[in-house]
């Protein structure tokens, strides 16, 4: 069972560790796996902007590196007064594992809403079928 408030709190807490030296826009993410584990991530910027990695992808890559492949929900929070939605690249990375993922978008005060990834990325790309 997804506890969106817990995930939002974890994303907000993770956000404090972001490396946002250039934009000042700190983002945190908390990814819940089917096994019940939660992996957090933060955005990590680089002076070569194209090498920057978003918080959502950091959380996914941490989970995958630990053997996780099934995700239930992800919360995303930033310093913004607006709810933070994942960028297109993050939507596609998340889609690789589940188009039915709950995406919890939150603002800096913890106000949130839950949307389905398939609504944020309709007709996302997936190469063939098969096992991961």
Secondary structure, DSSP 4 states (H G I P E B T S, - for coil): ---HHHHHHHHHHHHTT-B-TTT---EEEEEEETTS-EEEEE-B--SSGGG-B-HHHHHHHHHHHTT---EEEEEEEES-SSPPPPPHHHHHHHHTT-TT-EEEEE-TTS-EEEEEHHHHSTT----S-S--
